[in-house]
Amino acid sequence: MESKEQENFVVSPCKCACEIEKQQKQQDMENKEVENSEVGPCGIGKQQNQQDMENKELEMFEVGPCESPYQMGFLIGKRFSDTIRSRLEKDMVLREQLVPFAQTPESKPLIESLCKNNKAKYPTHWDELMGIVDGSEAPALEIILLNFRREILPFIQDEASIVDCTDDCSDLLIVSDSLALAAHNEDASFGLSGYTYLIKGKLQNGICYIAYTHAGEIPSRAFSFNSNGLAFTMNTVRPVNDEIDPGAIGRNFISRDLLESTSFEDAIARIRSAEISLGHNYNVIDIQTRRIASVETASKYRLSVHEVGATPFFHANMYSHLQTVKQIIDENSTSRKKRADVMSKESKDDFLSVIGDTDNKEYPIYMKGKYKDDLYCLVLSKLNSKIFLMSSGPKLYTMCSVLIDLDEEMLSIFQGNPKNKEITHVFSLSELKKP
């Protein structure tokens, strides 16, 4: 493998700016083409292309153990290079907002702080990310922007109209005498369909994990599990801009670190130790001790742990138990929770019915936004006062659903509405052992 040492590698936004400027003319031409095309949510791709991507089979790539984290990232990047570069080319939030912002003088302190602080906190994870860059032969700055998009967008988009239509997600959790379940919807822009894959990673420390991964991003901001009997699901939350700590730790790096957790307590300690920039919801699931915790985080080391019991717990994209954080009120989230609260949750089938519910046509729990039905909302960019058409929450797309059964020690991935029980992948959590 054509690897190289990355310990002293530092990405400078200024160095990358020249490369971006060279791409700008081509990008402008592409943007003109997009304006005249059938643009979907987030402006990614044409309708037929996205339908093809929707039908693309979810691939799993087994990698490791490797000589270094960089080598593991390199192999992941090389294997999915076409998928990664395609996403970079077609992601209009990246092309229209993040890349132009990275060319401005005001972006330099923010991006440099994010790179410096996350590399210092997680040097091996940073090396893995740089391996993805080199393996995929993608521009380093664009991969960095992709991994820090949630930490950067609040400084580009006007808070009153902020929309990052790359992820929402819902979780329904319970630990009772008869049930121990975690049900999760992985929601995103329809345009991100087909830009995901599964990574089965074997690390040098002996830990093995399987992680649902978004192309170009470090594993995994979606859902995952490891050989220590721990599983994780994640949900976006949206604190107001005054609550954000610019340049602090990114959610993607915390999610990657969780893959190496050794116990329920260790996972929560890893979340607690990170001075997160924005805030996030991490659900920690321990198969061996039959425990689930919803962990909500915010800047300045603020954290709340709600251990789930016999009362079913639904989480969308607003803070639920970390009460000290001012947040953006999200009608999509409140509507999903209101609907989930009145539904039966007595059995596994009930749980699948909840995350597959489409009763609220405007804000369904199970989302299937299509091009001809899309309802667009306006997003005002601070960067250049442009108005962008973005897909509204109710027109997002549930890319897949997941059911984790702690008693059966099984994780199932569903294609289509989970009520139909069309399972594409089943993993035995007990069989994923250290080598």
C-alpha positions as CSV (number, residue, x, y, z in Angstrom):
1,M,0.0,0.0,0.0
2,E,1.3,3.5,-0.8
3,S,1.1,4.8,2.7
4,K,3.1,7.7,4.3
5,E,3.7,9.0,7.7
6,Q,1.1,11.4,9.0
7,E,2.2,12.3,12.5
8,N,3.4,15.8,11.6
9,F,0.7,16.4,9.0
10,V,-1.2,19.7,9.5
11,V,-3.9,20.9,7.2
12,S,-3.9,24.6,6.7
13,P,-7.0,26.2,5.3
14,C,-4.8,28.8,3.6
15,K,-2.8,26.1,1.8
16,C,-6.0,24.4,0.7
17,A,-7.5,27.7,-0.5
18,C,-5.3,27.7,-3.7
19,E,-6.6,24.3,-4.6
20,I,-10.2,25.4,-4.0
21,E,-9.7,28.5,-6.1
22,K,-8.6,26.3,-9.0
23,Q,-11.8,24.4,-8.6
24,Q,-14.0,27.4,-8.4
25,K,-14.5,28.0,-12.1
26,Q,-15.5,24.4,-12.6
27,Q,-17.7,24.6,-9.6
28,D,-19.5,27.7,-10.9
29,M,-20.2,25.8,-14.1
30,E,-21.5,22.8,-12.2
31,N,-23.7,25.1,-10.1
32,K,-25.2,26.6,-13.2
33,E,-26.1,23.2,-14.5
34,V,-27.6,22.3,-11.1
35,E,-29.8,25.4,-11.2
36,N,-31.3,24.2,-14.4
37,S,-31.6,20.5,-13.3
38,E,-34.1,18.6,-11.3
39,V,-32.5,19.4,-7.9
40,G,-33.5,17.3,-4.9
41,P,-33.3,18.0,-1.2
42,C,-30.0,19.9,-0.4
43,G,-29.6,20.2,-4.2
44,I,-27.7,16.9,-4.5
45,G,-28.1,15.3,-7.9
46,K,-30.9,14.7,-10.3
47,Q,-34.0,12.6,-9.7
48,Q,-33.1,9.6,-11.7
49,N,-29.5,9.5,-10.3
50,Q,-30.8,9.6,-6.8
51,Q,-33.4,6.9,-7.4
52,D,-30.5,4.8,-8.6
53,M,-28.5,5.6,-5.5
54,E,-31.5,4.8,-3.3
55,N,-31.6,1.3,-4.7
56,K,-27.9,0.8,-4.2
57,E,-27.1,-2.1,-1.9
58,L,-25.5,-1.2,1.5
59,E,-22.0,-2.6,1.2
60,M,-19.8,-3.7,4.1
61,F,-16.0,-3.4,3.9
62,E,-13.8,-5.4,6.3
63,V,-10.5,-3.8,7.2
64,G,-7.7,-4.3,9.7
65,P,-6.0,-4.8,11.9
66,C,-3.6,-2.3,10.2
67,E,-0.1,-1.1,11.0
68,S,-1.5,2.3,11.9
69,P,-4.7,4.3,12.0
70,Y,-3.6,6.2,8.9
71,Q,-3.3,2.9,7.0
72,M,-6.8,1.9,8.1
73,G,-8.2,5.2,6.9
74,F,-6.2,5.0,3.7
75,L,-7.8,1.6,2.9
76,I,-11.3,2.8,3.6
77,G,-10.7,5.9,1.5
78,K,-9.3,3.9,-1.4
79,R,-12.1,1.3,-1.3
80,F,-14.8,4.0,-1.4
81,S,-12.9,6.6,-3.4
82,D,-15.6,6.9,-6.1
83,T,-18.4,7.2,-3.6
84,I,-16.6,9.8,-1.5
85,R,-15.6,12.0,-4.4
86,S,-19.1,11.7,-5.9
87,R,-20.6,12.9,-2.6
88,L,-18.1,15.8,-2.5
89,E,-19.0,16.9,-6.0
90,K,-22.8,16.7,-5.5
91,D,-23.3,18.0,-1.9
92,M,-24.6,21.5,-2.5
93,V,-24.2,22.5,1.2
94,L,-20.5,21.7,0.8
95,R,-20.2,23.3,-2.6
96,E,-22.4,26.4,-2.1
97,Q,-21.7,27.2,1.6
98,L,-18.9,25.4,3.3
99,V,-16.3,25.7,0.5
100,P,-16.9,29.4,-0.2
101,F,-16.8,30.1,3.5
102,A,-13.5,28.4,3.8
103,Q,-12.1,30.9,1.3
104,T,-12.9,33.9,3.5
105,P,-10.5,35.4,6.1
106,E,-13.0,35.0,8.9
107,S,-13.1,31.2,8.4
108,K,-9.4,30.7,9.1
109,P,-9.4,30.9,12.9
110,L,-12.5,28.6,13.2
111,I,-11.2,25.9,10.8
112,E,-7.7,26.0,12.2
113,S,-9.0,25.8,15.8
114,L,-11.2,22.8,14.9
115,C,-8.3,21.0,13.3
116,K,-5.8,21.8,16.1
117,N,-8.1,20.9,19.0
118,N,-9.4,17.7,17.5
119,K,-6.0,16.5,16.4
120,A,-4.6,17.2,19.9
121,K,-7.5,15.4,21.6
122,Y,-7.7,12.5,19.2
123,P,-4.3,12.2,17.3
124,T,-4.9,8.6,16.1
125,H,-8.4,9.4,14.9
126,W,-7.0,12.5,13.1
127,D,-4.4,10.3,11.4
128,E,-7.2,7.9,10.3
129,L,-9.1,10.9,8.8
130,M,-6.0,11.9,6.9
131,G,-5.7,8.4,5.6
132,I,-9.3,8.7,4.2
133,V,-8.2,11.9,2.5
134,D,-5.2,10.3,0.8
135,G,-6.8,6.9,0.1
136,S,-9.8,8.6,-1.7
137,E,-7.6,11.2,-3.4
138,A,-10.1,13.8,-2.3
139,P,-9.2,17.4,-1.4
140,A,-8.2,17.5,2.3
141,L,-10.1,20.7,3.0
142,E,-13.3,19.4,1.7
143,I,-13.1,16.2,3.7
144,I,-12.4,18.3,6.8
145,L,-15.3,20.6,6.1
146,L,-17.5,17.5,5.6
147,N,-16.5,16.2,9.0
148,F,-17.0,19.5,10.8
149,R,-20.1,20.7,8.9
150,R,-22.3,20.8,12.0
151,E,-19.6,22.8,13.8
152,I,-19.2,25.3,10.9
153,L,-22.7,25.9,9.5
154,P,-24.0,28.0,12.4
155,F,-21.4,30.6,11.5
156,I,-22.7,30.6,7.9
157,Q,-26.4,30.3,8.1
158,D,-28.7,32.8,9.8
159,E,-29.8,31.2,13.1
160,A,-33.5,32.1,12.5
161,S,-33.5,30.0,9.3
162,I,-30.7,27.5,10.0
163,V,-31.2,24.2,8.3
164,D,-28.6,21.4,7.9
165,C,-30.6,18.8,6.0
166,T,-28.0,16.1,6.3
167,D,-29.4,14.4,9.4
168,D,-32.2,14.3,11.9
169,C,-32.9,10.8,13.2
170,S,-35.3,9.4,15.9
171,D,-34.8,6.8,18.7
172,L,-37.2,4.8,20.8
173,L,-35.7,3.1,23.8
174,I,-36.8,0.8,26.6
175,V,-35.4,-1.5,29.3
176,S,-38.2,-3.3,31.2
177,D,-38.5,-6.8,32.7
178,S,-39.9,-8.1,29.3
179,L,-38.3,-5.8,26.7
180,A,-34.9,-4.3,26.2
181,L,-34.9,-2.5,22.8
182,A,-33.3,0.4,20.9
183,A,-35.1,1.4,17.7
184,H,-33.4,4.0,15.5
185,N,-34.3,5.8,12.2
186,E,-31.3,7.1,10.3
187,D,-32.8,10.2,8.6
188,A,-31.0,12.5,6.1
189,S,-31.5,14.4,2.9
190,F,-32.7,12.2,0.1
191,G,-29.6,13.4,-1.7
192,L,-27.4,11.4,0.7
193,S,-29.0,8.1,-0.2
194,G,-26.4,5.8,-1.6
195,Y,-23.5,7.6,0.1
196,T,-23.2,5.3,3.0
197,Y,-21.6,2.0,3.8
198,L,-20.8,-0.3,6.6
199,I,-17.2,-0.6,8.0
200,K,-16.2,-3.7,9.9
201,G,-13.0,-2.5,11.5
202,K,-10.5,-4.5,13.5
203,L,-8.2,-2.3,15.6
204,Q,-4.7,-2.8,16.8
205,N,-6.0,-3.0,20.4
206,G,-8.1,-6.0,19.5
207,I,-11.5,-4.3,19.5
208,C,-13.7,-5.0,16.5
209,Y,-16.6,-2.8,15.4
210,I,-19.2,-2.4,12.8
211,A,-20.2,1.1,11.9
212,Y,-22.8,2.6,9.5
213,T,-20.7,5.4,7.9
214,H,-21.4,8.4,5.7
215,A,-19.0,8.7,2.7
216,G,-16.0,10.7,3.5
217,E,-16.6,10.9,7.2
218,I,-14.8,9.1,10.0
219,P,-16.9,6.2,11.4
220,S,-19.6,6.7,12.7
221,R,-22.0,9.5,13.4
222,A,-25.0,7.2,12.8
223,F,-25.0,3.9,14.6
224,S,-22.5,1.2,15.5
225,F,-21.5,-1.6,17.9
226,N,-18.3,-3.2,19.1
227,S,-16.9,-6.4,20.4
228,N,-17.2,-5.3,24.0
229,G,-21.0,-5.6,23.8
230,L,-21.6,-1.9,23.4
231,A,-23.8,-0.3,20.7
232,F,-24.4,3.4,19.9
233,T,-27.0,5.5,18.1
234,M,-26.8,9.3,17.7
235,N,-29.2,12.2,17.2
236,T,-28.6,15.8,16.2
237,V,-29.6,18.5,18.7
238,R,-29.7,22.2,17.9
239,P,-28.5,24.7,20.5
240,V,-28.7,28.4,19.7
241,N,-25.5,30.0,18.5
242,D,-24.8,31.6,21.8
243,E,-24.4,28.1,23.3
244,I,-21.7,27.0,20.8
245,D,-18.0,26.9,21.6
246,P,-16.3,27.7,18.3
247,G,-13.4,25.5,17.4
248,A,-13.9,22.9,20.2
249,I,-14.4,19.2,19.7
250,G,-16.5,17.9,16.8
251,R,-19.2,15.3,17.2
252,N,-17.7,13.0,14.6
253,F,-14.5,12.6,16.6
254,I,-16.4,11.7,19.8
255,S,-18.5,9.2,17.9
256,R,-15.3,7.6,16.5
257,D,-13.8,7.4,20.0
258,L,-16.9,5.6,21.3
259,L,-16.1,2.7,19.0
260,E,-13.2,1.9,21.3
261,S,-15.2,1.9,24.5
262,T,-14.6,-1.0,26.9
263,S,-17.7,-0.6,29.1
264,F,-20.9,1.3,29.7
265,E,-19.1,3.6,32.2
266,D,-16.1,4.0,29.9
267,A,-18.4,5.1,27.0
268,I,-20.0,7.8,29.1
269,A,-16.6,8.9,30.5
270,R,-15.4,9.3,26.9
271,I,-18.3,11.6,26.1
272,R,-17.9,13.5,29.3
273,S,-14.2,14.1,28.7
274,A,-14.7,15.9,25.4
275,E,-15.3,19.6,25.3
276,I,-17.8,19.5,22.5
277,S,-18.3,22.5,20.3
278,L,-22.0,22.2,19.4
279,G,-23.8,19.4,21.3
280,H,-25.2,16.0,20.5
281,N,-27.3,13.1,21.7
282,Y,-25.4,9.8,22.1
283,N,-27.4,6.7,23.1
284,V,-25.2,4.2,24.9
285,I,-26.4,0.6,24.8
286,D,-24.7,-2.2,26.9
287,I,-25.8,-5.7,25.8
288,Q,-24.0,-7.4,28.7
289,T,-25.4,-5.4,31.6
290,R,-28.8,-4.7,29.9
291,R,-28.5,-1.0,30.2
292,I,-29.3,2.0,27.9
293,A,-28.5,5.6,28.6
294,S,-29.5,8.7,26.6
295,V,-26.6,11.1,26.9
296,E,-27.1,14.8,25.9
297,T,-24.2,17.1,25.6
298,A,-23.5,20.8,25.1
299,S,-20.5,23.1,25.2
300,K,-18.5,23.8,28.3
301,Y,-18.6,20.1,29.4
302,R,-22.3,20.2,30.0
303,L,-23.8,16.7,30.1
304,S,-26.9,14.9,31.2
305,V,-27.3,11.1,31.5
306,H,-30.8,9.7,31.5
307,E,-30.8,5.9,32.2
308,V,-33.7,4.4,30.3
309,G,-36.1,2.2,32.3
310,A,-39.5,0.6,31.9
311,T,-41.1,3.8,30.6
312,P,-40.4,4.0,26.8
313,F,-38.2,7.0,25.9
314,F,-38.4,8.7,22.5
315,H,-35.7,11.1,21.3
316,A,-35.8,13.2,18.2
317,N,-33.7,16.4,17.6
318,M,-34.2,18.5,20.6
319,Y,-32.8,18.4,24.1
320,S,-35.0,16.4,26.4
321,H,-33.3,16.3,29.8
322,L,-30.3,18.7,29.6
323,Q,-32.4,21.6,30.8
324,T,-29.8,24.4,30.9
325,V,-29.3,24.7,27.1
326,K,-31.2,27.2,25.0
327,Q,-32.2,25.5,21.8
328,I,-33.8,26.1,18.5
329,I,-37.5,25.0,18.6
330,D,-38.0,22.3,16.0
331,E,-41.6,21.6,15.0
332,N,-40.5,18.5,13.2
333,S,-39.1,17.0,16.4
334,T,-41.9,18.1,18.7
335,S,-44.5,16.6,16.2
336,R,-42.6,13.3,16.0
337,K,-42.4,13.1,19.8
338,K,-46.1,14.0,20.3
339,R,-47.1,11.2,17.9
340,A,-44.8,8.6,19.4
341,D,-46.1,9.4,22.9
342,V,-49.6,8.3,22.1
343,M,-48.7,5.1,20.3
344,S,-48.6,1.6,21.9
345,K,-45.1,0.5,22.9
346,E,-45.8,-2.9,24.5
347,S,-43.9,-5.2,22.0
348,K,-41.2,-5.4,19.4
349,D,-43.8,-5.0,16.7
350,D,-45.1,-1.9,18.4
351,F,-41.6,-0.4,18.4
352,L,-41.3,-1.0,14.7
353,S,-44.7,0.5,14.1
354,V,-43.7,3.7,16.0
355,I,-40.5,4.3,14.0
356,G,-42.4,3.3,10.8
357,D,-45.3,5.7,11.5
358,T,-46.5,8.1,8.8
359,D,-49.7,9.3,10.4
360,N,-48.6,12.9,10.5
361,K,-48.2,13.7,6.8
362,E,-46.3,16.9,7.4
363,Y,-44.0,15.6,10.1
364,P,-43.9,11.8,9.9
365,I,-41.6,9.7,12.1
366,Y,-40.7,7.6,9.1
367,M,-39.7,10.0,6.4
368,K,-39.9,9.4,2.6
369,G,-39.5,12.7,0.9
370,K,-39.6,12.5,-2.9
371,Y,-38.7,15.1,-5.5
372,K,-42.2,15.8,-6.8
373,D,-43.5,16.0,-3.3
374,D,-40.7,18.1,-1.8
375,L,-41.6,21.1,0.3
376,Y,-38.7,23.5,0.2
377,C,-37.8,26.1,2.8
378,L,-35.6,29.1,2.5
379,V,-32.2,29.3,4.1
380,L,-30.4,32.6,4.4
381,S,-26.6,32.4,4.3
382,K,-24.6,35.0,6.2
383,L,-21.7,34.5,3.9
384,N,-23.1,36.1,0.8
385,S,-26.7,36.9,1.5
386,K,-27.9,34.2,-0.8
387,I,-31.1,32.3,-0.4
388,F,-30.8,28.6,-0.7
389,L,-33.6,26.1,-1.3
390,M,-33.3,23.3,1.2
391,S,-35.6,20.4,2.0
392,S,-37.7,20.9,5.1
393,G,-37.7,18.4,7.9
394,P,-40.8,16.6,6.9
395,K,-39.4,15.9,3.5
396,L,-36.2,14.2,4.7
397,Y,-35.6,10.6,4.0
398,T,-35.2,7.6,6.3
399,M,-32.3,5.9,4.7
400,C,-32.6,2.8,7.0
401,S,-34.0,1.7,10.3
402,V,-32.3,-0.3,13.0
403,L,-33.6,-2.5,15.8
404,I,-31.2,-3.6,18.6
405,D,-32.6,-6.3,20.8
406,L,-30.5,-6.6,24.0
407,D,-32.0,-9.9,25.1
408,E,-31.5,-11.6,21.8
409,E,-28.2,-9.8,21.3
410,M,-29.1,-8.9,17.7
411,L,-28.9,-5.8,15.5
412,S,-31.2,-5.7,12.5
413,I,-31.1,-3.2,9.6
414,F,-34.3,-2.6,7.7
415,Q,-34.8,-1.4,4.1
416,G,-38.0,0.5,3.6
417,N,-40.6,1.0,6.3
418,P,-39.6,-1.2,9.3
419,K,-43.3,-2.1,9.8
420,N,-42.8,-4.3,6.6
421,K,-39.9,-6.1,8.3
422,E,-37.7,-6.2,5.2
423,I,-34.4,-6.9,6.8
424,T,-31.2,-6.5,4.8
425,H,-28.6,-7.2,7.5
426,V,-28.7,-9.1,10.8
427,F,-25.7,-9.1,13.2
428,S,-25.2,-11.2,16.2
429,L,-23.8,-8.9,18.8
430,S,-22.5,-11.8,20.9
431,E,-20.5,-13.2,18.0
432,L,-18.5,-10.0,17.4
433,K,-15.6,-11.0,19.7
434,K,-12.1,-9.8,20.1
435,P,-9.7,-11.9,17.9
